[in-house]
C-alpha cells in the first residue's frame, strides 16, 4: 500500500502558485462502492519512474481507501487492505459535531500526519487551486462523516484551516467528494466553518483564490445568509455592512462581493459631489435573487449550534 510519506519529491504549497500537474489518473476507485473520474493530475502519487510513465499515458485506476485514504495501483492489494481497514480503522481526531446521521471530527495535521497527508493528496485530484500535500502540521482538518449505519461510517468531505492564519481565514481548502456532491453538503461545511469563527469571536473568510466552483458555492452561502439576516437587523430600513458582518460572521469584503454579484449594492454621490459616496442595499434585487434561486428563507440552519461540542 502506498502512503504519502513514500512520495519523496512531493512539493507543498497552499495556493495556486504551484504548477498544476497534467492529468495523469483516469479514474479513482474509492473503497468498494464508488468509481469516478479524477479531475486533475497529482504526480505525488507516483515514484520517479511512474511519473515518467504516466506523463505519457493515464493510469487507468487509482485505488483509494474510503476510510484512511491510503492508496495503491493494484486492485488485489486494496482488497486486502479494505478487509482489515473497514473493521479496525477509526477516523482520528476529536469529535466536534454530532447531529442526526452526520458528525464532524477535528483532526490535527501534526498529531495525525499520515492521515492528513493522504487526505490532502486525494483532494488534489479534485481541487487545483490548493496544493498542500505534506506540510500539514500547521493545519487542522474538519472531516464530515456520514453514518450509514451503526457500524458503517463514510467520510464525505472536509475542509482544512490553518492553526495560525495571519489573514484570519477560516478555510484553506474545502471539498465534498464527488459521489456526495449536489446534496448541500458543501453549504453545510461552509456554515460550520463560520460557526467556528463566530465561536472564536472573529469574522471569517476563505483563503483566496477560490476555484470557480468554490466561488459559486460561497456566493450562494453569503447571499442566502445575508437575505435571511437583513430583516432581523435593519432599523428604519437602514443597515450597515459592519452590522451584517457581525451578525453573520462574514467578512465585510465578502459581503460586498456577494451583494455586487446580485446587483444589490448601489452607490450614490452626495449632493454637490462633496463628501464620501454612499451605498444602498437593494432589498428588491435580493428578493428577486431569492425568488429566482427558489431559496427558502424559513429553512432551519444546516448546522445545529447546540450540537457543536466545545472543548
C-alpha positions as CSV (number, residue, x, y, z in Angstrom):
1,X,0.0,0.0,0.0
2,X,1.2,3.5,-0.8
3,X,1.1,6.4,1.6
4,X,2.1,10.0,1.3
5,X,5.5,9.6,3.0
6,X,6.6,7.2,0.3
7,X,6.5,10.1,-2.3
8,X,9.8,11.8,-1.6
9,X,9.6,14.5,-4.2
10,X,6.2,16.0,-3.5
11,X,6.1,19.7,-3.1
12,X,3.9,21.6,-0.7
13,X,2.2,25.0,-1.0
14,X,-1.1,26.4,0.0
15,X,-2.1,28.4,-3.1
16,X,-2.3,28.3,-6.8
17,X,1.3,29.4,-7.5
18,X,2.3,25.7,-7.7
19,X,2.2,24.4,-11.2
20,X,-0.8,22.2,-11.8
21,X,0.1,18.7,-12.7
22,X,-1.1,17.4,-16.1
23,X,-4.0,14.9,-15.6
24,X,-2.3,11.5,-15.1
25,X,-5.1,9.4,-13.5
26,X,-8.2,8.4,-15.3
27,X,-10.5,7.1,-12.6
28,X,-10.5,6.7,-8.8
29,X,-11.9,3.6,-7.2
30,X,-12.9,4.8,-3.8
31,X,-13.4,1.9,-1.4
32,X,-15.7,-0.9,-2.7
33,X,-18.7,1.2,-3.8
34,X,-17.5,4.2,-5.8
35,X,-15.7,4.8,-9.0
36,X,-15.4,8.3,-10.6
37,X,-13.1,10.4,-12.8
38,X,-10.1,12.3,-11.4
39,X,-10.4,16.0,-12.4
40,X,-6.8,17.0,-12.1
41,X,-3.4,15.3,-12.0
42,X,-1.3,14.6,-9.0
43,X,2.2,13.4,-9.7
44,X,2.9,12.9,-6.0
45,X,1.1,9.6,-6.1
46,X,3.9,8.2,-8.2
47,X,7.5,7.2,-7.9
48,X,10.0,8.9,-10.3
49,X,9.8,6.1,-12.7
50,X,6.0,6.1,-12.6
51,X,5.9,9.9,-13.1
52,X,7.7,9.5,-16.5
53,X,5.3,6.6,-17.5
54,X,2.1,8.4,-16.6
55,X,3.3,11.7,-18.1
56,X,2.6,10.0,-21.5
57,X,-0.5,7.9,-20.6
58,X,-3.1,7.9,-18.0
59,X,-3.2,5.5,-15.1
60,X,-6.4,3.6,-15.7
61,X,-7.4,3.3,-12.0
62,X,-6.1,4.5,-8.7
63,X,-7.5,2.6,-5.7
64,X,-8.0,4.7,-2.6
65,X,-9.3,3.5,0.8
66,X,-12.6,5.3,1.6
67,X,-11.7,5.3,5.3
68,X,-8.0,6.1,5.7
69,X,-7.2,7.4,2.2
70,X,-4.2,5.1,1.7
71,X,-3.8,4.2,-2.0
72,X,-2.4,1.7,-4.5
73,X,-2.5,1.0,-8.2
74,X,-3.3,-2.7,-7.6
75,X,-6.8,-4.0,-7.0
76,X,-5.9,-7.1,-5.0
77,X,-3.7,-5.1,-2.7
78,X,-6.6,-2.7,-2.0
79,X,-9.0,-5.6,-1.5
80,X,-6.7,-7.0,1.2
81,X,-6.4,-3.6,2.8
82,X,-10.1,-2.9,2.9
83,X,-10.8,-6.2,4.7
84,X,-8.6,-5.0,7.6
85,X,-9.3,-1.3,7.5
86,X,-13.1,-1.5,7.4
87,X,-13.2,-3.3,10.7
88,X,-10.3,-1.7,12.6
89,X,-9.8,1.9,11.4
90,X,-11.4,4.7,13.3
91,X,-11.2,8.3,11.9
92,X,-8.7,10.1,14.1
93,X,-9.1,13.4,15.9
94,X,-11.7,14.9,18.2
95,X,-15.4,14.7,17.8
96,X,-16.6,18.3,17.4
97,X,-20.1,17.9,16.0
98,X,-22.7,15.2,16.0
99,X,-26.2,15.7,14.6
100,X,-28.5,13.0,13.2
101,X,-26.6,11.0,10.6
102,X,-23.6,13.4,10.4
103,X,-20.6,14.0,12.5
104,X,-17.5,16.2,12.1
105,X,-14.1,15.3,13.5
106,X,-11.3,17.8,14.1
107,X,-8.0,16.3,13.0
108,X,-4.7,17.9,13.9
109,X,-2.2,17.7,11.0
110,X,0.7,17.5,13.4
111,X,-0.7,14.7,15.5
112,X,-2.3,12.6,12.7
113,X,0.1,13.5,9.9
114,X,-0.2,10.4,7.7
115,X,-4.0,10.5,7.6
116,X,-4.0,14.2,6.7
117,X,-1.3,13.8,4.1
118,X,-3.3,11.0,2.4
119,X,-6.5,13.1,2.6
120,X,-4.7,16.1,1.1
121,X,-3.3,14.0,-1.8
122,X,-6.8,12.7,-2.5
123,X,-8.2,16.3,-2.5
124,X,-5.6,17.4,-5.1
125,X,-7.3,15.2,-7.6
126,X,-10.4,17.5,-7.5
127,X,-9.1,20.9,-6.3
128,X,-6.4,22.5,-8.5
129,X,-6.1,25.9,-6.6
130,X,-4.9,24.4,-3.3
131,X,-1.9,22.1,-3.1
132,X,-0.9,21.2,0.4
133,X,0.3,17.6,0.4
134,X,2.9,17.1,3.1
135,X,3.3,20.2,5.2
136,X,0.1,19.5,7.0
137,X,1.5,20.2,10.5
138,X,0.1,23.8,10.6
139,X,-3.4,22.8,9.6
140,X,-6.5,21.3,11.3
141,X,-8.8,19.2,9.1
142,X,-12.5,19.1,9.7
143,X,-13.8,15.8,8.3
144,X,-17.5,15.4,7.6
145,X,-18.7,11.8,8.2
146,X,-21.9,10.2,7.1
147,X,-23.0,7.4,9.5
148,X,-24.6,4.9,7.1
149,X,-25.4,2.5,9.9
150,X,-24.4,1.9,13.5
151,X,-21.3,0.1,12.3
152,X,-20.5,1.8,9.0
153,X,-19.3,5.4,8.5
154,X,-18.2,7.1,5.3
155,X,-16.2,10.4,5.1
156,X,-18.0,12.5,2.5
157,X,-15.9,15.8,2.6
158,X,-13.7,18.1,4.6
159,X,-12.2,21.5,5.0
160,X,-8.8,22.5,6.3
161,X,-7.9,25.5,8.3
162,X,-4.6,27.0,9.3
163,X,-4.0,26.9,13.0
164,X,-2.5,30.4,12.8
165,X,-3.7,32.4,9.9
166,X,-2.3,35.9,9.6
167,X,-5.3,36.8,7.4
168,X,-7.6,35.0,9.8
169,X,-9.0,32.8,7.1
170,X,-11.4,30.2,8.3
171,X,-10.9,27.8,5.4
172,X,-7.8,26.9,3.4
173,X,-9.2,24.1,1.3
174,X,-12.7,22.7,1.1
175,X,-14.1,19.7,-0.8
176,X,-17.1,17.4,-0.9
177,X,-16.0,14.1,-2.5
178,X,-17.5,13.6,-6.0
179,X,-20.1,10.8,-5.1
180,X,-21.6,13.1,-2.5
181,X,-21.8,16.4,-4.4
182,X,-25.1,18.0,-5.2
183,X,-26.6,17.2,-1.8
184,X,-26.0,20.5,0.0
185,X,-23.0,19.2,2.0
186,X,-20.7,21.9,0.7
187,X,-23.1,24.5,2.2
188,X,-23.1,22.5,5.5
189,X,-19.3,22.6,5.7
190,X,-19.2,26.3,4.8
191,X,-21.8,27.1,7.5
192,X,-19.8,25.0,10.1
193,X,-16.6,27.0,9.3
194,X,-18.5,30.2,10.0
195,X,-19.9,28.9,13.2
196,X,-16.4,28.1,14.4
197,X,-15.4,31.7,13.5
198,X,-18.3,33.1,15.5
199,X,-17.3,30.9,18.5
200,X,-13.8,32.4,18.2
201,X,-15.2,35.9,18.1
202,X,-13.8,36.5,14.6
203,X,-15.1,37.4,11.1
204,X,-14.3,34.5,8.7
205,X,-13.3,34.3,5.1
206,X,-12.0,31.5,2.9
207,X,-8.4,31.6,1.6
208,X,-8.2,33.2,-1.9
209,X,-8.2,32.5,-4.8
210,X,-11.2,30.3,-4.9
211,X,-11.9,27.9,-7.7
212,X,-14.7,28.7,-10.0
213,X,-16.9,26.1,-8.3
214,X,-15.8,27.2,-4.8
215,X,-16.7,30.8,-5.6
216,X,-20.2,29.8,-6.7
217,X,-20.7,27.8,-3.5
218,X,-19.5,30.7,-1.3
219,X,-21.6,33.3,-3.2
220,X,-24.7,31.0,-2.7
221,X,-23.9,30.8,1.0
222,X,-23.2,34.5,1.5
223,X,-26.2,35.7,-0.4
224,X,-28.5,33.3,1.4
225,X,-27.3,34.2,4.8
226,X,-27.5,37.9,4.1
227,X,-31.1,37.6,2.8
228,X,-32.0,35.7,5.9
229,X,-30.3,38.1,8.3
230,X,-31.3,41.5,6.9
231,X,-34.9,41.6,8.2
232,X,-33.7,40.9,11.7
233,X,-31.0,43.6,12.0
234,X,-32.1,46.5,9.9
235,X,-33.6,49.5,11.7
236,X,-35.8,52.1,9.8
237,X,-34.8,50.2,6.6
238,X,-31.2,51.0,7.2
239,X,-28.3,48.7,7.9
240,X,-24.5,48.9,7.6
241,X,-22.1,46.4,6.1
242,X,-20.4,46.1,9.5
243,X,-23.7,45.2,11.1
244,X,-24.3,42.4,8.6
245,X,-20.7,41.2,9.2
246,X,-21.1,41.0,12.9
247,X,-24.5,39.3,12.7
248,X,-23.3,36.7,10.2
249,X,-19.5,36.2,10.9
250,X,-18.9,37.0,7.2
251,X,-16.0,39.4,6.4
252,X,-17.0,42.8,5.0
253,X,-15.3,42.4,1.6
254,X,-17.1,39.1,1.1
255,X,-20.5,40.7,1.9
256,X,-19.7,43.5,-0.7
257,X,-18.8,40.9,-3.3
258,X,-22.0,38.9,-2.6
259,X,-24.2,41.9,-2.9
260,X,-22.4,43.0,-6.1
261,X,-22.9,39.6,-7.6
262,X,-26.7,40.0,-7.5
263,X,-26.5,43.7,-8.4
264,X,-27.9,44.6,-5.0
265,X,-25.3,47.2,-4.0
266,X,-25.9,50.6,-5.4
267,X,-23.6,53.6,-4.9
268,X,-24.7,57.3,-5.0
269,X,-23.0,60.6,-4.6
270,X,-23.9,63.2,-2.0
271,X,-25.4,66.5,-3.2
272,X,-22.9,68.7,-4.8
273,X,-20.4,66.0,-5.2
274,X,-18.9,66.6,-1.7
275,X,-18.2,64.0,0.9
276,X,-17.9,60.3,0.5
277,X,-20.1,58.3,-1.8
278,X,-22.8,56.3,-0.1
279,X,-24.1,52.8,-0.7
280,X,-27.6,51.4,-0.8
281,X,-28.6,47.8,-0.5
282,X,-31.5,47.0,-2.8
283,X,-33.9,44.8,-1.0
284,X,-35.8,44.3,-4.2
285,X,-32.9,42.8,-6.1
286,X,-32.1,40.5,-3.1
287,X,-35.7,39.4,-3.2
288,X,-35.6,38.8,-6.9
289,X,-32.5,36.6,-6.5
290,X,-34.2,34.6,-3.7
291,X,-37.2,34.0,-5.9
292,X,-35.1,33.1,-8.9
293,X,-33.0,30.6,-6.9
294,X,-36.1,29.3,-5.1
295,X,-34.3,29.9,-1.7
296,X,-36.4,29.0,1.4
297,X,-35.6,31.7,3.8
298,X,-37.6,29.9,6.5
299,X,-35.5,26.8,6.3
300,X,-33.6,25.9,9.6
301,X,-29.8,26.3,9.7
302,X,-27.8,23.4,8.3
303,X,-25.7,23.4,11.4
304,X,-27.4,23.0,14.8
305,X,-25.2,25.1,17.0
306,X,-26.4,23.1,20.1
307,X,-24.7,20.0,18.6
308,X,-21.3,21.7,18.4
309,X,-19.1,20.1,21.0
310,X,-16.9,22.8,22.6
311,X,-13.8,21.6,24.5
